[in-house]
């Protein structure tokens, strides 16, 4: 996980660091691209039997920023990946308990995504995923922490926010995304989303419970016809 400033800061200010880190990784700040060896160099290495040792040496010199990107970001969307957001949620829930702050989680699930993927192929599905990720980044707050959790499922962690407050964000997402062209691969794609909201205190005492309850609520929204938001009990 990235290293963040642990100084005594208000929770809201501290949460912005997750977004700062995400933005740095997405824009590739501090990247140092390496020049690949030319063909003659590689031939000499193979000829001299030094290929394996040089390969190990190259691995030892991997750019730390690139490794961090691979560890933390989803390759397609460049949002936090499932492993990273699970750890962030677990840590932030502990912090919310300690300082008695609210913490809410929003699940955004693309309606009928599996059907679109099967019918129109992986290229179209990938383009839609990227478009939805871009849309989410444009509409959520600077302190909210976005991630791709599964195929067509995104999470948005909302610090210091009650579920009722997140429902305002959810309605903004729901009402705007169906009018937004998220992809033009194959056709001009518009999607609807089913959303679930869970919060602490109330719906969970553990990070895994918070995720599970929000996913259940989103699944209920889909079963009820989609294009709606359900609040976890």
N, C-alpha and C positions, 0 to 999 in steps of 0.2 A: 504494500500500500504506500501511497505517497506520504512524505513527511510534511506535516503542517505545523504552523506556529502554535505552541501549546500555552502561550501567555494567557493571562486572564482577560478575555475579551467577551463582550456580550455574545450570546449564542448566535444571534442573527448575523453579526459581523463575521464570526468564525466560519459560519456555513458558506459565506461567499467564497471562501478559500477553495472549497471543492469545485466551484464553477470556474474560478481562476485557473486551477490546475487543469481542469478539463479543457478549457480554451487554449491553454499553452500546449497541451498535447495534441489537440486537433489541428492547430496551426503550425505545428512542427517547430516551435521555438527551440533554439539551442541544438537543432539537428546538425550533425557534421557528416555530410555524405562522403562515403569513401569511394575512391577511384578503383574500379575493378581491374584486376591484372589483365594484360593483353594476352593474346593467344600464345605468343612465343614464350612468355614467362611461365604460363601454365604448362606448356610442353616440357620445358626444362625441369620444372618441379617434378613432373611425372617421370621423366627420364632419369632423374637423380634419386627417385624413390623417396622424395621428401614431401609428397602431397599430403599425407596424413598429418605429419607434424605441423605443416604450414596451416592446414585446415584448423587444427586445434588452436594454433596461435591466433588465427583470425577470430575464432569464437571467443577467445580470452579478451579480445579487443573490441567486442561488440559495444556500440554506442549505448551508454546507460539510458539515454532518452528513448531510443528505439525499443529497448527491452521493457521499459516502463510502459510505453504505448501498447506493446503486445500483452503485457500483464493486465492492464487496466481497461483498455478500450475494446469495444466490439469492432471487428474489422470492417464491416459493411457501413455502419452508421457513424462510427467514431464517437459514440456515446459510451458511458461506462458499461462494462459487460456484466454478465450475471454474477460472476464471482466477486467482482469489485463492489457492486451495489449491495449484495448480501452482507458483506463485511461492513460497509458504510452504515447500513440500516441497523445492524447489530450494535455498532459502536455509538451511533447517535441515539438509539433508544436508551442505552445505559446513561448517556449524558442527560437526556431528557428526564429520566427518573431522578437523577442526582440533583438537578437544578429545578425540578418541578415545572418543566416546559411541556407544551403540547408538541406532538409530532404526528404528522399524517402522511399516508401513502396513497397515491393515485395510480391505479392500473388503467392503461389505455390499450384496448385490444381491438385490432382491425377486424371488422365484421366480414365473415365469409372469406378470410384470407387464404385458407387452405384450398378452397375451391378455385379461387383465382389462380393460385400457384399451379394446381394440377391442370387447369384448362389452358392457361396462357403461357406457362413455362417459367423457368427459374429467372430468366433475364427480366421479365416483367415484374415478378414478385420482388426481386432485389431492388428494382427501380422504385417501386411503391414504398418499400421499407425505407429507403434513403429519403424519399420525399416526405414521408410522415415524420421521420427524425428531424429533418430540416424545419418542418412546420412546427413541431414541438419546441425546438430551440428558439423559434421566433416568437412564441406566445407565452412561455412560462416565465416566471420571475427570475431575476439574476441569482437569487439565493436558492432556488429550487434545483434539485439534483436529478438529472435525467439519465435513464439507462435503457438498454435493450435487454429484456429478460428472456424472451423466447422468440419463436418465429415471427409472429405478428403482434407480439405483446411488449409494451413499454411500461416502465415504472417511472414515476416522478415523486421523489421524496420531498416533502414540504415541511421545513423546520418551523418550529414556533407557530404552528397554524392548526386551528381546530378543523375537524372534518367539514363543518358548515362553511368555513372559509374556503376550503379546497373545492367545495361544490360549486362555488362561483367560477373558479378556474376551469373546472370540468365542463360546465355549461358553455363557457367561452370556446373551449376546444371542440366540443360536440357540435355547436352551431356553426362554427367557422370552417371546420375541416371538410364538411360535406360540400362546401361551396368553393373549395380550393383545389386546383389541379395539382395533385401530388406527383404525377408522372405523365409523360407523353410517349412512353414506350408502348408501341402497339396501338394505343388510342389515348385520348385525353382522360386519364384516370382520376375519378373522384371517389372517395371512400367515406363510409360512416364508421363510427367506433362505439363499442360498448365499454363502459367504465365502471370501476369499483373503487370505493373509498373506505379505508380503515384508519383508525387513529388511536393514539395513546394520549391520555388514559381512556379506557373504554373497551376497545375491540381486541386488545392484545397486551401481553406483558413480556413477550419475547419477540425478537426480530422475525423469526420464522413464522410465528403466529400472525404478525402484522402482514407479512407478505401473503400468507395463505388466506387470511380473511378477506383481503382486498381482491385476490384472485377469484375467490368464491363469489364475491359480490359482482365482479365483472362477468363471470360465467352466468350468473343469474340474469344479468342485463341482456346477454346474448340469447339465452333461452326464452326470454320474454319478447324477443323480436329484434333486439339490437337497437343501435342509435339512441341509447339512453344511459343513464347513470344510476347505480344502486349503491346505497350506503350500507356498509356492514353493520350487523347488530352490535 
